[in-house]
Amino acid sequence: MAVLMHRIQNIVVPPRHRLSRFPRQPYRQSPFLQAISRAIFPLDFSNSLVRFLLRLPSLFFLSKSLLFWLTTLAQTAREFNLPNSPWLHFFTSWVAQQETAALCWFTFCSVCGALCVEALTRGLEGTNNNASPFNLFGYAFLLHIYSSPMTHDSKLDGLPSRPDKHVVFTIILPLLQLSIVHCIGIKQAWSNHRLIPSALISVIALVHFHWVLWFSESTYPLLNYMPCLFESILLAVTLLAIFLNALTQILAEGSVSRPLFGHHAAILPRLDEDFSVALLRIGTASLETSSVAGLGNEVGGVALMPATFDQTEIGTVQLSRFGVASISHTLQVCGKTLRTRSGFTNEIKNVKAAANDGDLWLDFGLVP
C-alpha cells in the first residue's frame, strides 16, 4: 500500500501540454465509440458529478464498513434498542455471525481504496502536496491487534467474540473522519477543508477519553491513550494561555483587542489543515509565550579597543519595552577627528537593549 501510494503521488500528474508533440496516427474506430470517447474524455475534475462518480465505489465501501462497526457497537454495548424491522434484524444477525478478523480486513481494504481514489484525484488535479493526513499504519495496527480473539472482552454464546465497546468506538472515529472528508471532496471548493471534520472527531475522541478515564470502570484502549493525553495537555495549555491573555487585556485596557498571543495571524488554524497539526502549532506557541521582556535579559556587550585610524563606528539603536530609547549615527574616525556619515552609509547594524527603571541587569560594556 505504501508503494502504491508513493507511485500514485509521483506518477499521476496533470499533463503540461494538452496537445501532443507528434500527430497521432490515424486508426479505424466506429463513429459511435468515437462520439462516446469525445463526450467523456478528458474528464473535468472541477465538475461535482465527475468527482462523485469517481468516489462512488470507495464511498460505498466506507459506508458499508461504518454500518458494520455501528452494528457491532450496538451489539457490544447492549444498551441500544434497535427498531423491530425484518431487514434490519437480518442485517444485524448477519453482521453478528461475521468474524472480527473479516470485519477488520474489509475495513482496511475500504480505507486503502478511499486513500487511493483520493490520491489519484489529487494527482490529476495537481494538488498532491496537500493530501489528507491519515495514519494508515497506526490504523492498520489497531485493526490487526483487535482482530485477534485474545484481545476480545465480549463473548456471546454461539457467536464470534468482539472487542470492548470502547475499542469499537475508537475504530469508528477515524473511519468516520475519513468518510466525511471523502464526502466533502465531492465539491472541489471544499476538498481541502479538513479543519472542521477533524476538529469535530478530535473533540468527540477527547470527550470519550475523559469520560472513560474519570467516570467509567472500563479501561481506555492503550493504543489511543497517549495521543489523547498529549492532545489534552496541548488543549489545556492553549486554553490557559488564551484565558490569561484575555484577562490581562481586560484588566489593563478594558477590552480584548488581541484574542491570541504573539503573531496571531501566523498561528491561527487554516481550513486546509488537520486539527491535530493546528493544535500542535498553537500549543507550542502557548508554551513559548512571554511578556516580550527578553530584551531586558540580554547579556552584556563585549568591550572593544579604542578606535584606531580610519576605523568606523557602526550606528547603534537602543530599544526598550516602550520603543526606541536612543540612536547613534555611524561615525568614521579619521585621525583625531570624527566624521558623521550620511546617506546609505549611515546604516544601523547594532541593536542593544536599554534598561528601564527597576530592571536588575547591567551592561558590562559600559563599566570602565
Secondary structure, 3 states (H helix, E strand, C coil): CHHHHHHHHHHCCCCCCCCCCCCCCCCCCCHHHHHHHHHHCCCCCCCHHHHHHHHHHHHHHHHHHHHHHHHHHHHHHCCCCCCCCHHHHHHHHHHHCCCHHHHHHHHHHHHHHHHHHHHHHHHHHCCHHHCCCCCHHHHHHHHHHCCCHHHCCECCCCCCCECCHHHHHHHHHHHHHHHHHHHHCCCHHHCCCCHHHHHHHHHHHHHHHHHHHHHCCCCCCHHHHHHHHHHHHHHHHHHHHHHHHHHHHHHHHCCCCCCCCCCHHHHCCCCCCCHHHHHHHHHHHHHCCCCCCHHHHCCCCCCCCCCCCCCEECEEEEEECCEEEEEECCEEEECCEEEECCHHHCCEEEEEECCCCCCCCCCHHHCC
